[in-house]
Amino acid sequence: MKAIVVRQFGGPEVLEVEEVAVPKPGPGQVLVRVEAAGVNPVETYVRSGTYAGLPALPYTPGSDAGGVVEVVGEGVKKVKPGDRVYTAGSVSGTYAQKAVCQEDQVFALPAHVSFAQGAAIGIPYATAYRALVQRGQAMPGEVVLIHGASGAVGLAALQMAKALGIEVIGTAGSEEGLKLVREQGASRVLDHNDPEHFSQSLKLTAGRGVDVILEMLANVNLGRDLTVLAPFGRVIVVGSRGNVELTPRELMSRDADVRGIRLTNATAKERLAIHAALVAGLENRSLQPIVAQQLPLSEAPRAHREVIESRAHGKIVLLPG
């Protein structure tokens, strides 16, 4: 079968297609025929060798996919051959025509959801749910500001918030992104390239501020985020690419919180809750993943460049073919 194999850490050019043996599932594992594989920013950090936890070389990247179960290992009861699934984790890597996953890494993919959409669920939607609900504790009737709402995590959070009765102010940095965020149901849309967008968010809440902020680039925005929080507001740091200077009095005056999120810190119980909510949202169509680009497996280097440069409005997926 074809798979991307990384034999040394480095730039996108180290992502090379090779012919490899089909992996075999062990006890408690399943073999999934990958119809589409999701590309996530974290995979670019691992590939470059800059991530905290690195796999042994050589390895095949990827944890998210949409596909069909082909073989189940001993003791597997949750799925059977022929089941449509999305994956949220993989033993062998999903940038491949077939991938081995643990039984608890595969989840039912409703018939109306495409495989490409299935590949867009794992990390983005789980991250969004953990940020918005588990860490942000956002409640119906509150207002959430989503920075970078046109990205994969931002769009997922926007859809969840709307389904939960939470008002959304979404930001984006291009006309295409602003249009997409508006179409997805944000009550207000702001250009985050405009330095006045923070004061605009205050005006939109009649000066009260927002209850929750989902922050994708904390090193740029966190200091200003604190100035537009409502009393008892929460900033959830989803992403950051550097250090930031804060004014603690902005937190003190509001009894506000800054909370970090790392998806891998979720407990087994929290992970079950996340995917139970995601499957329910997919089934009732309140969650509808948006796929920006579908590229052949051989264009994995291009996908890695574009996902880190934030060119996509929605999800980039690879098609193993």
C-alpha positions, 0 to 999 in steps of 0.5 A: 500500500502507499503511505507517507513515510518520514525518515528524518525530521525537517521541512515539508520535503521529508514527506515522501510516498513509499510502498509499505506493507499493510499493517495488521491489527492486534487484539483490541485494534482495527484496520481502517481503509483510509478514504481521506486523512485530515491534516493538522498543524500539530503534524507539521510541528512533529515533522519538523522535529520541534514538538515536545514528544517525537515519534521514533523514525521512520514514521507515518504521520496522521491521526484523523481519517474517514474510512471503512473498517476492513479487519477487526482484531481479537476482542473488538466489539464496538465496530465490525468490517464494513462500518463507516468510521472516523478516527481520532488517533492511530497506531500506524498513522493515517497518511496512508491507504490503510491504518491501524487504530485502537478500538477506542480511536474509531467512531461511527460516521453517519451515512450522510457525512462524507469521508472527507468530512470524517477526516475533518473531525478528530483533532479540530472538533475534539479540540473545539469541544474541549475548549468551548465546553469542558475548559471554557464552560460556556453556557447558553445565553453567554457570548463567545469571541472566537479568534480565527473562526474561519479555521478548522477549530474555529468553525467547529467551535462556531457550529457547537456554540450555535447549537448550544444557544451561545452567541458568537462573535467571530473573527477572520483575516480575509474577505473569504474567511469573513464571508464563511464565518458569517454564513456559518451563523456568527452573530457578528463578524470582525476583521482581526487585522483591524486593531480596532476589532477589540473595541468593536467587540466591546461595543457589540456587547454594550460595554459588558464584554464577552464571557469566553474567548477562544484564542488561537494565537495567544502571543499576539492577542492575549494581552488585549483579550483580557481588556474585553472580558466580561466579569468572570470571563474565561480566555481559553488558549488553544494556540500560541507561537511565542511569549506574551506580556500581561497586565494582571490587574485586567484579570483581577478586576474581572475575577477572570481566568486564563486557561490552557488546553491540550487535547491529549490532557483529556481524561478517558471519561472526558474523551468519551464525552467529547466523542459522544457529543460529536457523534450526536452533533453529526447525526442531528446535522448541527455539526457539518465539517467544512472541507477546504481542499482535497489533495492527493497523498503525494501533495502532503508537502503542500498541505503542510505548508498551507495548513501552517500558513493558515491559507485554508478556510476549513479543513485540508484533507489528503486522498490516499487513492 
